[in-house]
Amino acid sequence: MAATRFNQPELRRPTSSPRPKGRENAKDTLCRNVLIYGHCRYEDQGCAFNHDPNKGLGGIIDQ
């Protein structure tokens, strides 16, 4: 009876990993490295996020 409980493949998780979600709005999001450290070492190496601190703040400074 215990074997029937474990032989139900429809209740198991799929063996493949889920598809990673894309970052459609990455250019609109300020890079966390710029936010925390003031610069990003991956800016020239393919970091997909925005590295302009004035654009990423969305007008908060323009008061």
PDBQT receptor file of N, H, CA, C and O in Angstrom, charges set to zero:
ATOM      1  N   MET A   1       0.816  -1.186   0.000  1.00  0.00    +0.000 N 
ATOM      2  CA  MET A   1       0.000   0.000   0.000  1.00  0.00    +0.000 C 
ATOM      3  C   MET A   1       0.870   1.264   0.000  1.00  0.00    +0.000 C 
ATOM      4  O   MET A   1       0.474   2.267  -0.594  1.00  0.00    +0.000 OA
ATOM      5  N   ALA A   2       2.000   1.247   0.625  1.00  0.00    +0.000 N 
ATOM      6  H   ALA A   2       2.321   0.433   1.108  1.00  0.00    +0.000 HD
ATOM      7  CA  ALA A   2       2.879   2.409   0.637  1.00  0.00    +0.000 C 
ATOM      8  C   ALA A   2       3.471   2.675  -0.738  1.00  0.00    +0.000 C 
ATOM      9  O   ALA A   2       3.766   3.823  -1.068  1.00  0.00    +0.000 OA
ATOM     10  N   ALA A   3       3.652   1.633  -1.544  1.00  0.00    +0.000 N 
ATOM     11  H   ALA A   3       3.413   0.700  -1.276  1.00  0.00    +0.000 HD
ATOM     12  CA  ALA A   3       4.236   1.802  -2.874  1.00  0.00    +0.000 C 
ATOM     13  C   ALA A   3       3.291   2.547  -3.808  1.00  0.00    +0.000 C 
ATOM     14  O   ALA A   3       3.762   3.247  -4.705  1.00  0.00    +0.000 OA
ATOM     15  N   THR A   4       2.005   2.429  -3.639  1.00  0.00    +0.000 N 
ATOM     16  H   THR A   4       1.622   1.860  -2.910  1.00  0.00    +0.000 HD
ATOM     17  CA  THR A   4       1.065   3.125  -4.515  1.00  0.00    +0.000 C 
ATOM     18  C   THR A   4       1.092   4.628  -4.278  1.00  0.00    +0.000 C 
ATOM     19  O   THR A   4       0.791   5.406  -5.183  1.00  0.00    +0.000 OA
ATOM     20  N   ARG A   5       1.441   5.030  -3.096  1.00  0.00    +0.000 N 
ATOM     21  H   ARG A   5       1.685   4.398  -2.361  1.00  0.00    +0.000 HD
ATOM     22  CA  ARG A   5       1.494   6.456  -2.806  1.00  0.00    +0.000 C 
ATOM     23  C   ARG A   5       2.654   7.140  -3.536  1.00  0.00    +0.000 C 
ATOM     24  O   ARG A   5       2.530   8.306  -3.910  1.00  0.00    +0.000 OA
ATOM     25  N   PHE A   6       3.759   6.457  -3.747  1.00  0.00    +0.000 N 
ATOM     26  H   PHE A   6       3.860   5.509  -3.443  1.00  0.00    +0.000 HD
ATOM     27  CA  PHE A   6       4.927   7.048  -4.382  1.00  0.00    +0.000 C 
ATOM     28  C   PHE A   6       4.975   6.834  -5.880  1.00  0.00    +0.000 C 
ATOM     29  O   PHE A   6       5.860   7.386  -6.533  1.00  0.00    +0.000 OA
ATOM     30  N   ASN A   7       4.076   6.069  -6.454  1.00  0.00    +0.000 N 
ATOM     31  H   ASN A   7       3.357   5.621  -5.923  1.00  0.00    +0.000 HD
ATOM     32  CA  ASN A   7       4.090   5.791  -7.885  1.00  0.00    +0.000 C 
ATOM     33  C   ASN A   7       3.100   6.664  -8.647  1.00  0.00    +0.000 C 
ATOM     34  O   ASN A   7       2.563   6.226  -9.665  1.00  0.00    +0.000 OA
ATOM     35  N   GLN A   8       2.852   7.845  -8.200  1.00  0.00    +0.000 N 
ATOM     36  H   GLN A   8       3.288   8.201  -7.374  1.00  0.00    +0.000 HD
ATOM     37  CA  GLN A   8       1.949   8.759  -8.881  1.00  0.00    +0.000 C 
ATOM     38  C   GLN A   8       2.765   9.887  -9.500  1.00  0.00    +0.000 C 
ATOM     39  O   GLN A   8       3.023  10.893  -8.838  1.00  0.00    +0.000 OA
ATOM     40  N   PRO A   9       3.178   9.737 -10.769  1.00  0.00    +0.000 N 
ATOM     41  CA  PRO A   9       4.056  10.750 -11.374  1.00  0.00    +0.000 C 
ATOM     42  C   PRO A   9       3.393  12.105 -11.557  1.00  0.00    +0.000 C 
ATOM     43  O   PRO A   9       4.098  13.111 -11.643  1.00  0.00    +0.000 OA
ATOM     44  N   GLU A  10       2.065  12.176 -11.620  1.00  0.00    +0.000 N 
ATOM     45  H   GLU A  10       1.492  11.359 -11.551  1.00  0.00    +0.000 HD
ATOM     46  CA  GLU A  10       1.419  13.467 -11.821  1.00  0.00    +0.000 C 
ATOM     47  C   GLU A  10       1.522  14.365 -10.587  1.00  0.00    +0.000 C 
ATOM     48  O   GLU A  10       1.306  15.572 -10.692  1.00  0.00    +0.000 OA
ATOM     49  N   LEU A  11       1.846  13.801  -9.425  1.00  0.00    +0.000 N 
ATOM     50  H   LEU A  11       2.021  12.821  -9.340  1.00  0.00    +0.000 HD
ATOM     51  CA  LEU A  11       1.985  14.605  -8.221  1.00  0.00    +0.000 C 
ATOM     52  C   LEU A  11       3.421  15.068  -7.989  1.00  0.00    +0.000 C 
ATOM     53  O   LEU A  11       3.669  15.892  -7.109  1.00  0.00    +0.000 OA
ATOM     54  N   ARG A  12       4.354  14.554  -8.757  1.00  0.00    +0.000 N 
ATOM     55  H   ARG A  12       4.152  13.884  -9.472  1.00  0.00    +0.000 HD
ATOM     56  CA  ARG A  12       5.754  14.935  -8.602  1.00  0.00    +0.000 C 
ATOM     57  C   ARG A  12       6.036  16.256  -9.296  1.00  0.00    +0.000 C 
ATOM     58  O   ARG A  12       5.298  16.683 -10.183  1.00  0.00    +0.000 OA
ATOM     59  N   ARG A  13       7.100  16.882  -8.879  1.00  0.00    +0.000 N 
ATOM     60  H   ARG A  13       7.700  16.535  -8.158  1.00  0.00    +0.000 HD
ATOM     61  CA  ARG A  13       7.544  18.105  -9.548  1.00  0.00    +0.000 C 
ATOM     62  C   ARG A  13       8.164  17.752 -10.891  1.00  0.00    +0.000 C 
ATOM     63  O   ARG A  13       8.703  16.657 -11.051  1.00  0.00    +0.000 OA
ATOM     64  N   PRO A  14       8.098  18.648 -11.846  1.00  0.00    +0.000 N 
ATOM     65  CA  PRO A  14       8.769  18.379 -13.126  1.00  0.00    +0.000 C 
ATOM     66  C   PRO A  14      10.282  18.328 -12.928  1.00  0.00    +0.000 C 
ATOM     67  O   PRO A  14      10.831  19.030 -12.079  1.00  0.00    +0.000 OA
ATOM     68  N   THR A  15      10.948  17.488 -13.722  1.00  0.00    +0.000 N 
ATOM     69  H   THR A  15      10.502  16.918 -14.412  1.00  0.00    +0.000 HD
ATOM     70  CA  THR A  15      12.389  17.312 -13.557  1.00  0.00    +0.000 C 
ATOM     71  C   THR A  15      13.179  18.483 -14.122  1.00  0.00    +0.000 C 
ATOM     72  O   THR A  15      14.299  18.735 -13.677  1.00  0.00    +0.000 OA
ATOM     73  N   SER A  16      12.629  19.200 -15.083  1.00  0.00    +0.000 N 
ATOM     74  H   SER A  16      11.720  18.995 -15.445  1.00  0.00    +0.000 HD
ATOM     75  CA  SER A  16      13.355  20.333 -15.645  1.00  0.00    +0.000 C 
ATOM     76  C   SER A  16      13.127  21.577 -14.794  1.00  0.00    +0.000 C 
ATOM     77  O   SER A  16      12.092  21.713 -14.141  1.00  0.00    +0.000 OA
ATOM     78  N   SER A  17      14.091  22.470 -14.809  1.00  0.00    +0.000 N 
ATOM     79  H   SER A  17      14.931  22.359 -15.340  1.00  0.00    +0.000 HD
ATOM     80  CA  SER A  17      13.959  23.705 -14.054  1.00  0.00    +0.000 C 
ATOM     81  C   SER A  17      13.025  24.656 -14.793  1.00  0.00    +0.000 C 
ATOM     82  O   SER A  17      12.898  24.562 -16.014  1.00  0.00    +0.000 OA
ATOM     83  N   PRO A  18      12.376  25.560 -14.088  1.00  0.00    +0.000 N 
ATOM     84  CA  PRO A  18      11.491  26.510 -14.770  1.00  0.00    +0.000 C 
ATOM     85  C   PRO A  18      12.289  27.457 -15.645  1.00  0.00    +0.000 C 
ATOM     86  O   PRO A  18      13.465  27.721 -15.396  1.00  0.00    +0.000 OA
ATOM     87  N   ARG A  19      11.640  27.952 -16.650  1.00  0.00    +0.000 N 
ATOM     88  H   ARG A  19      10.684  27.738 -16.852  1.00  0.00    +0.000 HD
ATOM     89  CA  ARG A  19      12.299  28.869 -17.575  1.00  0.00    +0.000 C 
ATOM     90  C   ARG A  19      12.577  30.191 -16.871  1.00  0.00    +0.000 C 
ATOM     91  O   ARG A  19      11.677  30.744 -16.238  1.00  0.00    +0.000 OA
ATOM     92  N   PRO A  20      13.788  30.708 -16.963  1.00  0.00    +0.000 N 
ATOM     93  CA  PRO A  20      14.088  31.974 -16.285  1.00  0.00    +0.000 C 
ATOM     94  C   PRO A  20      13.289  33.129 -16.878  1.00  0.00    +0.000 C 
ATOM     95  O   PRO A  20      13.063  33.186 -18.086  1.00  0.00    +0.000 OA
ATOM     96  N   LYS A  21      12.873  34.028 -16.031  1.00  0.00    +0.000 N 
ATOM     97  H   LYS A  21      13.056  33.981 -15.049  1.00  0.00    +0.000 HD
ATOM     98  CA  LYS A  21      12.091  35.174 -16.484  1.00  0.00    +0.000 C 
ATOM     99  C   LYS A  21      13.015  36.224 -17.081  1.00  0.00    +0.000 C 
ATOM    100  O   LYS A  21      14.093  36.498 -16.553  1.00  0.00    +0.000 OA
ATOM    101  N   GLY A  22      12.582  36.796 -18.173  1.00  0.00    +0.000 N 
ATOM    102  H   GLY A  22      11.706  36.574 -18.602  1.00  0.00    +0.000 HD
ATOM    103  CA  GLY A  22      13.373  37.839 -18.814  1.00  0.00    +0.000 C 
ATOM    104  C   GLY A  22      13.219  39.164 -18.099  1.00  0.00    +0.000 C 
ATOM    105  O   GLY A  22      12.281  39.355 -17.324  1.00  0.00    +0.000 OA
ATOM    106  N   ARG A  23      14.114  40.054 -18.350  1.00  0.00    +0.000 N 
ATOM    107  H   ARG A  23      14.876  39.899 -18.979  1.00  0.00    +0.000 HD
ATOM    108  CA  ARG A  23      14.041  41.386 -17.752  1.00  0.00    +0.000 C 
ATOM    109  C   ARG A  23      13.756  42.382 -18.859  1.00  0.00    +0.000 C 
ATOM    110  O   ARG A  23      14.669  42.970 -19.438  1.00  0.00    +0.000 OA
ATOM    111  N   GLU A  24      12.466  42.561 -19.145  1.00  0.00    +0.000 N 
ATOM    112  H   GLU A  24      11.725  42.083 -18.675  1.00  0.00    +0.000 HD
ATOM    113  CA  GLU A  24      12.071  43.462 -20.221  1.00  0.00    +0.000 C 
ATOM    114  C   GLU A  24      12.359  44.911 -19.860  1.00  0.00    +0.000 C 
ATOM    115  O   GLU A  24      12.728  45.700 -20.730  1.00  0.00    +0.000 OA
ATOM    116  N   ASN A  25      12.199  45.270 -18.606  1.00  0.00    +0.000 N 
ATOM    117  H   ASN A  25      11.899  44.629 -17.899  1.00  0.00    +0.000 HD
ATOM    118  CA  ASN A  25      12.358  46.661 -18.182  1.00  0.00    +0.000 C 
ATOM    119  C   ASN A  25      13.687  46.891 -17.467  1.00  0.00    +0.000 C 
ATOM    120  O   ASN A  25      13.777  47.779 -16.618  1.00  0.00    +0.000 OA
ATOM    121  N   ALA A  26      14.709  46.122 -17.785  1.00  0.00    +0.000 N 
ATOM    122  H   ALA A  26      14.636  45.401 -18.474  1.00  0.00    +0.000 HD
ATOM    123  CA  ALA A  26      15.990  46.245 -17.089  1.00  0.00    +0.000 C 
ATOM    124  C   ALA A  26      16.641  47.595 -17.352  1.00  0.00    +0.000 C 
ATOM    125  O   ALA A  26      17.300  48.140 -16.466  1.00  0.00    +0.000 OA
ATOM    126  N   LYS A  27      16.473  48.146 -18.549  1.00  0.00    +0.000 N 
ATOM    127  H   LYS A  27      15.938  47.704 -19.268  1.00  0.00    +0.000 HD
ATOM    128  CA  LYS A  27      17.087  49.440 -18.853  1.00  0.00    +0.000 C 
ATOM    129  C   LYS A  27      16.428  50.580 -18.085  1.00  0.00    +0.000 C 
ATOM    130  O   LYS A  27      17.013  51.657 -17.960  1.00  0.00    +0.000 OA
ATOM    131  N   ASP A  28      15.238  50.364 -17.577  1.00  0.00    +0.000 N 
ATOM    132  H   ASP A  28      14.764  49.490 -17.678  1.00  0.00    +0.000 HD
ATOM    133  CA  ASP A  28      14.559  51.390 -16.787  1.00  0.00    +0.000 C 
ATOM    134  C   ASP A  28      14.872  51.269 -15.297  1.00  0.00    +0.000 C 
ATOM    135  O   ASP A  28      14.559  52.175 -14.525  1.00  0.00    +0.000 OA
ATOM    136  N   THR A  29      15.481  50.169 -14.890  1.00  0.00    +0.000 N 
ATOM    137  H   THR A  29      15.735  49.432 -15.517  1.00  0.00    +0.000 HD
ATOM    138  CA  THR A  29      15.762  49.917 -13.485  1.00  0.00    +0.000 C 
ATOM    139  C   THR A  29      17.202  50.297 -13.170  1.00  0.00    +0.000 C 
ATOM    140  O   THR A  29      18.126  49.864 -13.859  1.00  0.00    +0.000 OA
ATOM    141  N   LEU A  30      17.392  51.094 -12.144  1.00  0.00    +0.000 N 
ATOM    142  H   LEU A  30      16.642  51.446 -11.585  1.00  0.00    +0.000 HD
ATOM    143  CA  LEU A  30      18.736  51.502 -11.746  1.00  0.00    +0.000 C 
ATOM    144  C   LEU A  30      19.499  50.296 -11.207  1.00  0.00    +0.000 C 
ATOM    145  O   LEU A  30      18.968  49.513 -10.419  1.00  0.00    +0.000 OA
ATOM    146  N   CYS A  31      20.733  50.158 -11.637  1.00  0.00    +0.000 N 
ATOM    147  H   CYS A  31      21.164  50.794 -12.277  1.00  0.00    +0.000 HD
ATOM    148  CA  CYS A  31      21.589  49.055 -11.207  1.00  0.00    +0.000 C 
ATOM    149  C   CYS A  31      21.817  49.145  -9.697  1.00  0.00    +0.000 C 
ATOM    150  O   CYS A  31      22.101  50.224  -9.178  1.00  0.00    +0.000 OA
ATOM    151  N   ARG A  32      21.695  48.036  -9.001  1.00  0.00    +0.000 N 
ATOM    152  H   ARG A  32      21.464  47.159  -9.423  1.00  0.00    +0.000 HD
ATOM    153  CA  ARG A  32      21.886  48.040  -7.551  1.00  0.00    +0.000 C 
ATOM    154  C   ARG A  32      23.307  48.405  -7.158  1.00  0.00    +0.000 C 
ATOM    155  O   ARG A  32      23.530  49.026  -6.119  1.00  0.00    +0.000 OA
ATOM    156  N   ASN A  33      24.267  48.018  -7.988  1.00  0.00    +0.000 N 
ATOM    157  H   ASN A  33      24.086  47.513  -8.832  1.00  0.00    +0.000 HD
ATOM    158  CA  ASN A  33      25.658  48.366  -7.678  1.00  0.00    +0.000 C 
ATOM    159  C   ASN A  33      25.855  49.877  -7.696  1.00  0.00    +0.000 C 
ATOM    160  O   ASN A  33      26.583  50.417  -6.863  1.00  0.00    +0.000 OA
ATOM    161  N   VAL A  34      25.215  50.561  -8.636  1.00  0.00    +0.000 N 
ATOM    162  H   VAL A  34      24.623  50.122  -9.313  1.00  0.00    +0.000 HD
ATOM    163  CA  VAL A  34      25.295  52.024  -8.687  1.00  0.00    +0.000 C 
ATOM    164  C   VAL A  34      24.599  52.616  -7.472  1.00  0.00    +0.000 C 
ATOM    165  O   VAL A  34      25.083  53.583  -6.884  1.00  0.00    +0.000 OA
ATOM    166  N   LEU A  35      23.481  52.046  -7.101  1.00  0.00    +0.000 N 
ATOM    167  H   LEU A  35      23.088  51.260  -7.578  1.00  0.00    +0.000 HD
ATOM    168  CA  LEU A  35      22.724  52.547  -5.957  1.00  0.00    +0.000 C 
ATOM    169  C   LEU A  35      23.505  52.386  -4.656  1.00  0.00    +0.000 C 
ATOM    170  O   LEU A  35      23.513  53.292  -3.822  1.00  0.00    +0.000 OA
ATOM    171  N   ILE A  36      24.158  51.245  -4.478  1.00  0.00    +0.000 N 
ATOM    172  H   ILE A  36      24.151  50.509  -5.155  1.00  0.00    +0.000 HD
ATOM    173  CA  ILE A  36      24.858  50.961  -3.227  1.00  0.00    +0.000 C 
ATOM    174  C   ILE A  36      26.269  51.540  -3.207  1.00  0.00    +0.000 C 
ATOM    175  O   ILE A  36      26.655  52.220  -2.256  1.00  0.00    +0.000 OA
ATOM    176  N   TYR A  37      27.037  51.268  -4.261  1.00  0.00    +0.000 N 
ATOM    177  H   TYR A  37      26.723  50.716  -5.034  1.00  0.00    +0.000 HD
ATOM    178  CA  TYR A  37      28.458  51.614  -4.264  1.00  0.00    +0.000 C 
ATOM    179  C   TYR A  37      28.797  52.864  -5.062  1.00  0.00    +0.000 C 
ATOM    180  O   TYR A  37      29.889  53.413  -4.917  1.00  0.00    +0.000 OA
ATOM    181  N   GLY A  38      27.872  53.322  -5.905  1.00  0.00    +0.000 N 
ATOM    182  H   GLY A  38      26.985  52.876  -6.023  1.00  0.00    +0.000 HD
ATOM    183  CA  GLY A  38      28.137  54.497  -6.717  1.00  0.00    +0.000 C 
ATOM    184  C   GLY A  38      28.694  54.180  -8.090  1.00  0.00    +0.000 C 
ATOM    185  O   GLY A  38      28.833  55.080  -8.919  1.00  0.00    +0.000 OA
ATOM    186  N   HIS A  39      29.017  52.917  -8.350  1.00  0.00    +0.000 N 
ATOM    187  H   HIS A  39      28.904  52.187  -7.677  1.00  0.00    +0.000 HD
ATOM    188  CA  HIS A  39      29.511  52.493  -9.660  1.00  0.00    +0.000 C 
ATOM    189  C   HIS A  39      29.224  50.998  -9.835  1.00  0.00    +0.000 C 
ATOM    190  O   HIS A  39      28.901  50.300  -8.875  1.00  0.00    +0.000 OA
ATOM    191  N   CYS A  40      29.345  50.531 -11.056  1.00  0.00    +0.000 N 
ATOM    192  H   CYS A  40      29.608  51.099 -11.836  1.00  0.00    +0.000 HD
ATOM    193  CA  CYS A  40      29.128  49.111 -11.358  1.00  0.00    +0.000 C 
ATOM    194  C   CYS A  40      30.323  48.593 -12.141  1.00  0.00    +0.000 C 
ATOM    195  O   CYS A  40      30.644  49.123 -13.204  1.00  0.00    +0.000 OA
ATOM    196  N   ARG A  41      30.969  47.587 -11.637  1.00  0.00    +0.000 N 
ATOM    197  H   ARG A  41      30.707  47.156 -10.773  1.00  0.00    +0.000 HD
ATOM    198  CA  ARG A  41      32.138  47.037 -12.330  1.00  0.00    +0.000 C 
ATOM    199  C   ARG A  41      31.749  46.250 -13.572  1.00  0.00    +0.000 C 
ATOM    200  O   ARG A  41      32.607  45.957 -14.405  1.00  0.00    +0.000 OA
ATOM    201  N   TYR A  42      30.469  45.900 -13.716  1.00  0.00    +0.000 N 
ATOM    202  H   TYR A  42      29.772  46.138 -13.039  1.00  0.00    +0.000 HD
ATOM    203  CA  TYR A  42      30.005  45.123 -14.865  1.00  0.00    +0.000 C 
ATOM    204  C   TYR A  42      29.319  45.977 -15.920  1.00  0.00    +0.000 C 
ATOM    205  O   TYR A  42      28.735  45.444 -16.863  1.00  0.00    +0.000 OA
ATOM    206  N   GLU A  43      29.382  47.286 -15.772  1.00  0.00    +0.000 N 
ATOM    207  H   GLU A  43      29.856  47.719 -15.005  1.00  0.00    +0.000 HD
ATOM    208  CA  GLU A  43      28.712  48.186 -16.714  1.00  0.00    +0.000 C 
ATOM    209  C   GLU A  43      29.200  47.973 -18.144  1.00  0.00    +0.000 C 
ATOM    210  O   GLU A  43      28.393  47.967 -19.073  1.00  0.00    +0.000 OA
ATOM    211  N   ASP A  44      30.487  47.800 -18.333  1.00  0.00    +0.000 N 
ATOM    212  H   ASP A  44      31.143  47.804 -17.578  1.00  0.00    +0.000 HD
ATOM    213  CA  ASP A  44      31.053  47.599 -19.665  1.00  0.00    +0.000 C 
ATOM    214  C   ASP A  44      31.123  46.130 -20.056  1.00  0.00    +0.000 C 
ATOM    215  O   ASP A  44      31.581  45.804 -21.152  1.00  0.00    +0.000 OA
ATOM    216  N   GLN A  45      30.678  45.244 -19.180  1.00  0.00    +0.000 N 
ATOM    217  H   GLN A  45      30.306  45.509 -18.290  1.00  0.00    +0.000 HD
ATOM    218  CA  GLN A  45      30.776  43.813 -19.440  1.00  0.00    +0.000 C 
ATOM    219  C   GLN A  45      29.415  43.155 -19.599  1.00  0.00    +0.000 C 
ATOM    220  O   GLN A  45      29.307  41.935 -19.470  1.00  0.00    +0.000 OA
ATOM    221  N   GLY A  46      28.379  43.926 -19.875  1.00  0.00    +0.000 N 
ATOM    222  H   GLY A  46      28.466  44.917 -19.979  1.00  0.00    +0.000 HD
ATOM    223  CA  GLY A  46      27.082  43.349 -20.174  1.00  0.00    +0.000 C 
ATOM    224  C   GLY A  46      26.019  43.471 -19.106  1.00  0.00    +0.000 C 
ATOM    225  O   GLY A  46      25.001  42.785 -19.195  1.00  0.00    +0.000 OA
ATOM    226  N   CYS A  47      26.202  44.303 -18.110  1.00  0.00    +0.000 N 
ATOM    227  H   CYS A  47      27.030  44.860 -18.038  1.00  0.00    +0.000 HD
ATOM    228  CA  CYS A  47      25.149  44.511 -17.118  1.00  0.00    +0.000 C 
ATOM    229  C   CYS A  47      23.954  45.146 -17.813  1.00  0.00    +0.000 C 
ATOM    230  O   CYS A  47      24.093  46.164 -18.490  1.00  0.00    +0.000 OA
ATOM    231  N   ALA A  48      22.782  44.546 -17.647  1.00  0.00    +0.000 N 
ATOM    232  H   ALA A  48      22.669  43.718 -17.097  1.00  0.00    +0.000 HD
ATOM    233  CA  ALA A  48      21.598  44.954 -18.399  1.00  0.00    +0.000 C 
ATOM    234  C   ALA A  48      20.850  46.119 -17.765  1.00  0.00    +0.000 C 
ATOM    235  O   ALA A  48      19.864  46.589 -18.332  1.00  0.00    +0.000 OA
ATOM    236  N   PHE A  49      21.287  46.591 -16.621  1.00  0.00    +0.000 N 
ATOM    237  H   PHE A  49      22.088  46.209 -16.160  1.00  0.00    +0.000 HD
ATOM    238  CA  PHE A  49      20.540  47.619 -15.915  1.00  0.00    +0.000 C 
ATOM    239  C   PHE A  49      21.047  49.014 -16.244  1.00  0.00    +0.000 C 
ATOM    240  O   PHE A  49      22.109  49.177 -16.845  1.00  0.00    +0.000 OA
ATOM    241  N   ASN A  50      20.276  50.015 -15.843  1.00  0.00    +0.000 N 
ATOM    242  H   ASN A  50      19.414  49.883 -15.355  1.00  0.00    +0.000 HD
ATOM    243  CA  ASN A  50      20.586  51.414 -16.109  1.00  0.00    +0.000 C 
ATOM    244  C   ASN A  50      21.688  51.880 -15.159  1.00  0.00    +0.000 C 
ATOM    245  O   ASN A  50      21.639  51.606 -13.960  1.00  0.00    +0.000 OA
ATOM    246  N   HIS A  51      22.679  52.584 -15.700  1.00  0.00    +0.000 N 
ATOM    247  H   HIS A  51      22.719  52.807 -16.674  1.00  0.00    +0.000 HD
ATOM    248  CA  HIS A  51      23.798  53.049 -14.890  1.00  0.00    +0.000 C 
ATOM    249  C   HIS A  51      23.847  54.561 -14.757  1.00  0.00    +0.000 C 
ATOM    250  O   HIS A  51      24.832  55.101 -14.252  1.00  0.00    +0.000 OA
ATOM    251  N   ASP A  52      22.810  55.256 -15.196  1.00  0.00    +0.000 N 
ATOM    252  H   ASP A  52      22.010  54.818 -15.606  1.00  0.00    +0.000 HD
ATOM    253  CA  ASP A  52      22.724  56.707 -15.049  1.00  0.00    +0.000 C 
ATOM    254  C   ASP A  52      21.926  57.000 -13.781  1.00  0.00    +0.000 C 
ATOM    255  O   ASP A  52      20.706  56.833 -13.787  1.00  0.00    +0.000 OA
ATOM    256  N   PRO A  53      22.566  57.428 -12.700  1.00  0.00    +0.000 N 
ATOM    257  CA  PRO A  53      21.841  57.617 -11.442  1.00  0.00    +0.000 C 
ATOM    258  C   PRO A  53      20.765  58.689 -11.518  1.00  0.00    +0.000 C 
ATOM    259  O   PRO A  53      19.784  58.613 -10.778  1.00  0.00    +0.000 OA
ATOM    260  N   ASN A  54      20.914  59.689 -12.390  1.00  0.00    +0.000 N 
ATOM    261  H   ASN A  54      21.711  59.751 -12.991  1.00  0.00    +0.000 HD
ATOM    262  CA  ASN A  54      19.894  60.734 -12.500  1.00  0.00    +0.000 C 
ATOM    263  C   ASN A  54      18.639  60.213 -13.178  1.00  0.00    +0.000 C 
ATOM    264  O   ASN A  54      17.536  60.622 -12.815  1.00  0.00    +0.000 OA
ATOM    265  N   LYS A  55      18.775  59.329 -14.143  1.00  0.00    +0.000 N 
ATOM    266  H   LYS A  55      19.671  58.997 -14.438  1.00  0.00    +0.000 HD
ATOM    267  CA  LYS A  55      17.620  58.781 -14.840  1.00  0.00    +0.000 C 
ATOM    268  C   LYS A  55      16.891  57.752 -13.981  1.00  0.00    +0.000 C 
ATOM    269  O   LYS A  55      15.664  57.669 -14.037  1.00  0.00    +0.000 OA
ATOM    270  N   GLY A  56      17.611  56.979 -13.199  1.00  0.00    +0.000 N 
ATOM    271  H   GLY A  56      18.608  57.047 -13.154  1.00  0.00    +0.000 HD
ATOM    272  CA  GLY A  56      17.022  55.902 -12.414  1.00  0.00    +0.000 C 
ATOM    273  C   GLY A  56      16.209  56.370 -11.229  1.00  0.00    +0.000 C 
ATOM    274  O   GLY A  56      15.351  55.630 -10.747  1.00  0.00    +0.000 OA
ATOM    275  N   LEU A  57      16.452  57.579 -10.742  1.00  0.00    +0.000 N 
ATOM    276  H   LEU A  57      17.148  58.180 -11.133  1.00  0.00    +0.000 HD
ATOM    277  CA  LEU A  57      15.724  58.063  -9.577  1.00  0.00    +0.000 C 
ATOM    278  C   LEU A  57      14.340  58.585  -9.921  1.00  0.00    +0.000 C 
ATOM    279  O   LEU A  57      13.527  58.817  -9.026  1.00  0.00    +0.000 OA
ATOM    280  N   GLY A  58      14.065  58.770 -11.191  1.00  0.00    +0.000 N 
ATOM    281  H   GLY A  58      14.726  58.581 -11.918  1.00  0.00    +0.000 HD
ATOM    282  CA  GLY A  58      12.718  59.136 -11.610  1.00  0.00    +0.000 C 
ATOM    283  C   GLY A  58      12.275  60.519 -11.191  1.00  0.00    +0.000 C 
ATOM    284  O   GLY A  58      11.092  60.717 -10.913  1.00  0.00    +0.000 OA
ATOM    285  N   GLY A  59      13.174  61.481 -11.135  1.00  0.00    +0.000 N 
ATOM    286  H   GLY A  59      14.135  61.320 -11.360  1.00  0.00    +0.000 HD
ATOM    287  CA  GLY A  59      12.783  62.848 -10.832  1.00  0.00    +0.000 C 
ATOM    288  C   GLY A  59      12.690  63.172  -9.358  1.00  0.00    +0.000 C 
ATOM    289  O   GLY A  59      12.122  64.206  -9.007  1.00  0.00    +0.000 OA
ATOM    290  N   ILE A  60      13.206  62.360  -8.500  1.00  0.00    +0.000 N 
ATOM    291  H   ILE A  60      13.667  61.520  -8.786  1.00  0.00    +0.000 HD
ATOM    292  CA  ILE A  60      13.155  62.640  -7.069  1.00  0.00    +0.000 C 
ATOM    293  C   ILE A  60      14.039  63.841  -6.732  1.00  0.00    +0.000 C 
ATOM    294  O   ILE A  60      13.713  64.613  -5.831  1.00  0.00    +0.000 OA
ATOM    295  N   ILE A  61      15.141  64.002  -7.438  1.00  0.00    +0.000 N 
ATOM    296  H   ILE A  61      15.407  63.374  -8.170  1.00  0.00    +0.000 HD
ATOM    297  CA  ILE A  61      16.083  65.088  -7.162  1.00  0.00    +0.000 C 
ATOM    298  C   ILE A  61      15.556  66.429  -7.681  1.00  0.00    +0.000 C 
ATOM    299  O   ILE A  61      15.964  67.478  -7.181  1.00  0.00    +0.000 OA
ATOM    300  N   ASP A  62      14.664  66.418  -8.664  1.00  0.00    +0.000 N 
ATOM    301  H   ASP A  62      14.332  65.567  -9.070  1.00  0.00    +0.000 HD
ATOM    302  CA  ASP A  62      14.182  67.636  -9.319  1.00  0.00    +0.000 C 
ATOM    303  C   ASP A  62      13.156  68.396  -8.486  1.00  0.00    +0.000 C 
ATOM    304  O   ASP A  62      12.195  68.908  -9.059  1.00  0.00    +0.000 OA
ATOM    305  N   GLN A  63      13.302  68.495  -7.199  1.00  0.00    +0.000 N 
ATOM    306  H   GLN A  63      14.083  68.079  -6.734  1.00  0.00    +0.000 HD
ATOM    307  CA  GLN A  63      12.311  69.187  -6.377  1.00  0.00    +0.000 C 
ATOM    308  C   GLN A  63      12.650  70.627  -6.202  1.00  0.00    +0.000 C 
ATOM    309  O   GLN A  63      11.918  71.358  -5.535  1.00  0.00    +0.000 OA
TER     310      GLN A  63
